[in-house]
Structure formats: structure tokens, C-alpha cells
């Protein structure tokens, strides 16, 4: 079980509340489903309260698309940059194939 980046944090609605977002990795880029995780947290709410040394007053689902877990692309790689990479890759691939055809023909 992992705590999501940026958490725990104080609630903007009630500063005395602490918000904690967790996720469970079950393998390479595989995570426990939101519903299953919610069921587990509800079942073991007392244990989590003890571990956090706080009273859990509520449990709710977050939209996981708000967070990214594990290795991700750098924020600087835009769609335009990806197209440039594709263009240059294709260009050098064609040049390489043309060179190979010339070499085979000349030998």
C-alpha cells in the first residue's frame, strides 16, 4: 500500500481533517481496483485509524485519473515534440534503408 503523491494533506473544507489517498500495487503497472480498495479500507477502518493515529470519519473514492503512479513521461514532452521525434526517426530510417540498397546493389 502506498500513499499517493501530495498526501496526506489538510482538507480545504475542514482544516482539522486530514486527507489521505492510497493505492495498492499488485504487480507491474497493476493496481487494486478502486472498489476493492474501498471495501478493504472500510473493512479494516479500525486498523487504519490506529496506524494513522487519527479517527477515520469517512471513506470515499478519488478519481484515479487525477494521479499518475510509477514511471511516466516527462512533462516537457509535448505532442509537437513527439511528432518531431517520429519525423526524424522516419527520415533516418529511410536514409539507412536507401544506404543499404545502394550497398547491396554496388557489391
C-alpha positions in Angstrom: 0.0 0.0 0.0 1.4 3.4 -1.0 0.3 7.0 -0.1 -0.3 9.0 -3.3 1.9 12.0 -4.1 0.8 15.2 -2.4 -0.9 13.3 0.5 -1.6 13.4 3.4 -2.9 16.9 3.4 -5.3 19.1 5.3 -8.8 19.3 4.0 -9.8 22.6 2.4 -13.3 22.2 3.7 -12.3 21.5 7.3 -8.7 22.2 8.4 -9.0 19.7 11.3 -9.5 16.9 8.8 -6.5 15.1 7.2 -7.0 13.7 3.7 -5.1 10.5 2.8 -5.0 8.9 -0.7 -3.7 5.4 -1.0 -3.2 2.9 -3.8 -2.1 -0.8 -3.8 0.3 -2.2 -6.3 -0.3 -5.9 -7.2 2.3 -6.1 -9.9 4.0 -4.3 -12.7 1.6 -1.4 -13.5 -1.3 -3.3 -12.0 -3.2 -1.8 -9.1 -6.0 -3.0 -6.9 -9.4 -1.7 -8.2 -11.0 1.3 -6.6 -14.0 -0.7 -5.4 -11.9 -3.5 -3.9 -9.6 -1.0 -2.2 -12.6 0.9 -0.8 -14.1 -2.4 0.5 -10.7 -3.3 2.2 -10.4 0.2 3.8 -14.0 0.0 5.1 -13.4 -3.5 6.5 -10.1 -2.6 8.3 -11.0 1.0 9.1 -10.1 0.5 12.8 -6.7 -0.8 11.9 -6.0 2.1 9.6 -7.2 4.5 12.3 -4.7 3.0 14.7 -1.9 3.1 12.2 -2.5 6.7 11.3 -3.2 7.7 15.0 -6.3 9.5 13.8 -10.0 8.8 13.8 -11.3 8.0 10.3 -14.6 9.9 9.9 -15.3 8.9 6.3 -14.1 6.9 3.4 -14.6 7.9 -0.2 -13.3 7.2 -3.7 -11.0 9.5 -5.5 -10.9 9.7 -9.3 -7.6 7.9 -10.0 -7.0 9.7 -13.3 -6.1 12.8 -11.2 -2.9 11.0 -10.2 -0.2 9.2 -12.1 1.7 6.3 -10.5 5.0 4.9 -11.4 7.3 5.9 -14.3 5.7 8.5 -16.6 6.7 10.6 -19.5 8.4 13.9 -18.6 6.1 16.9 -18.5 8.2 18.6 -21.2 7.3 16.1 -24.0 4.5 17.7 -25.9 2.6 16.3 -28.9 4.7 18.5 -31.2 7.9 17.1 -29.8 6.6 13.6 -30.3 5.8 14.4 -33.9 9.3 15.7 -34.4 10.8 12.5 -33.0 8.6 10.5 -35.3 9.6 12.6 -38.3 13.4 12.4 -37.6 13.1 8.6 -36.9 11.3 8.0 -40.2 13.8 10.2 -42.1 16.9 8.4 -40.7 15.2 5.1 -41.2 14.6 5.9 -44.9 18.2 7.2 -45.3 19.5 3.9 -43.7 17.4 1.7 -46.0 18.5 3.7 -49.0 22.1 3.3 -48.0 21.6 -0.4 -47.6 20.0 -0.7 -51.0 22.9 1.2 -52.6 25.5 -1.0 -50.8 23.7 -4.2 -51.9 23.4 -3.0 -55.5 27.0 -1.9 -55.7 28.5 -5.2 -54.3 
